Amino acid sequence: MSTSPQSNTAALRRFVSALTALVNRSQDEASLVREGSALLRELIARDDWLPEELTKPHPQYYQQYLLHADAQERFSVVSFVWGPGQATPIHDHTVWGLIGMLRGGEVAQDYRPGPGGALMAHGAPRTLKPGDVEAVSPTLGDVHRVSNFYPDRVSISIHVYGANIGAVHRHVYTEDGQRKPFVSGYSNAWLPNLWDRSKELTQ
């Protein structure tokens, strides 16, 4: 895999088109997760398509770059860029989601309410490596913490959600079970025009 890929947005356009066709014909979560996972595995099988400006880490905070938002807000595609050692708080999503590892690695730990309402780790931590895909949802398990597997290098994962995730009202949690509402927004103040083929046609 290339660590500094030349952007080839045709792969992402194909993914978005296929996912749009999928949500057009089905809103069944099991079908969306199963078929969407197959599409995402195909997308992340190569690391030559993500625009370089959407791979940039921040020295303190993980970055959540919007790649595409469906016009009807039925799904969104996001690149998560993890600086060395960075991690999320414990959080939920409230919608179905798919996580595909593109570069590096990340560790996901699920949580469930325990006695007295405190959150407890549920199961063993899972490590995602390039090519791996996993799913979250309120029915599959929706509360977790994610961190960069590597303390000394950047990792990047591609996330797909069943809504415009940057505008969804959801929650972060403390380990004692307190819940705080938040809306994540996106790290890119501008939105990439992934349908502009002019650069590709001149390469």
N, C-alpha and C positions, 0 to 999 in steps of 0.2 A: 504493500500500500504506500502511496505517496503521502509524505507528511506536509507537503505544500502543493496541493492539487491545483491544476488549472481549471477554472470554473467551466463546467459543461452543464448548463441548466436544462438541457434537453432531457436528461434523466429525471430531474425533479418535475418537469412538466408532464412527462409520461406518468409518473407516480400520482401527481395531482389529478390528472385526467382519469386515471383508473379508479382512484378513490372517489372522485365525484360520481362516476358511473355506479360504483358500489352503493353509495348513500342514496343515490336516486332510486335504486331498486329495492333497498332494504333498510329498515331501521331496527332490525332485530340485533340486539347487542352481541349475541353469540356469533352470528354470521359476520358482523362487522369486525369483531376481534379476530376471528379465524381467517377470513379473507384479507382483512387489512394487514394482519401479521405477515401473510405471505407476500403481499405487495411491498411491505416495509423491508423484509429480508432481501428482496430483489434490489431495492434502492441502495441499501447499505452494503451490499456485496462488493461495491466498488467505492473507492474514495477519491474520485476525480471530478466531482460535480459541485461541491459546496463552495460558494463564493468566498474568497479569502477574507473579505471584510466581515463575514459572519462567522469567523472562527477565532476572533480576537478575545483573549481572556481579560479580566479586570484584576488588578493586584489584590483586591479584597473580596469581591463578590462574584459568584457565578453569574454568567450572562445568559439571558433568554431571548434569542433573536427570532423574530417572526420571519418565516419563509413564505408562508401562504395562509390566508384566511379565506375560507369559503364565503361567497357573497351572501349566503343565507345563514352563515355562522353555524353550519352543521358540523364543521370540523376545522381544525387549524394544524399547521405543521411548523415546528419550532426546532431550532438547533440550540442545545444546551452546551455551553462552553464552560468547562471546569478548570480553574487555575489549580496549581499544585495544592493538594490538601483541602480544597474547598468542599463545603457540604451545605445541604439545605437544613432548615429546621424540620421537625416533624410536621407533616402537612397532609391535607387531603386534596381531592380533585373535584369530586361531586359528579363527574362524568366519566365515561370510559376513556381509556388512554392506552397508547402503545409506546414502548420505549425501545429504540433500536440503537445498539452501540456501533458507532462509526469509527472512532479512533480512541486509543487508550483503554480505559476501563473504569467502571464505577461499581460501587457497592450499595445495595439496597437492603434496608432492614424494615420489615413490617412491624406494626404495633397494633395491639388490641387493648380494650379496656380491661383492667384487672379489678381485684377487690377494692372497693371504695372509690372506683372511678379512675384511679391512676393508670397511666398507660404502661403496658409491659411489652417488651420485645416478643414477637410472635414468630417462632421458627428461627432457623439459622440465617445469618446474612447471606445474600446471594451476590456473586460477582459476575458482572456482565463484561464480556470481552467482544472485540469486533465481530459483527455478524449475529450476535445474540439479540433476541427480541423477547420482551415480556409485556404483560398486560396488567392494567389496574382498572378498577371500577367499584362503585358502591356494592355490587354483588360479588365481585371477585376478591375484594380487599382493597381498601382505598386510602389507608393511612400509613405513611412510611417516611423514612428519612433516607436521603441519597447522598453519597459522597464520592469524591474522586478516589479511585483506587490507588493512584500514584501520588506520593508526597513531593515529587520533583519534576512533574511534567503535566502538560495540558491533556485533558480528555474531552471528547465531544460525543454527545449522543443526540439522536434525532427522535423527537417526540411528536406523536399525533394524538390529538384530543377530539372528543365528540362535541366540541363547542369552540368558540373563540376564547381560548383559555386565558388570554390576557385580560379579558373583561369579566370573567366568571367570579362571582362572590364565593369564596371558599374559606378555609381555616388553617391556621397554624396552631400547634399544641405545645404545651409544656408537659414534662414527664409526669407531673402530678395530675394531669387530665384537664387543665384549664385550656379553654378554646378561645382563640381570638380571630375575628374576621379579617380577611385581607383580599385585595385584588392585585394580582402580580404585575399587570402591564407587560411591556416588552422593553428590552434593552436598546433596541434600535429606534431612534427618534424618527427615522425615515423608513419607508417600506420599499424593499427591493422590487424592481420590475423584472420578474423572472421570465416574463413572456417576450422580452425584447431579444430577438435573435441576431441583432446587428453585429455584435462582437463575434459570435460563432461563425457567421457568414463571411467574416473577414479573416478568419484564422486558417 
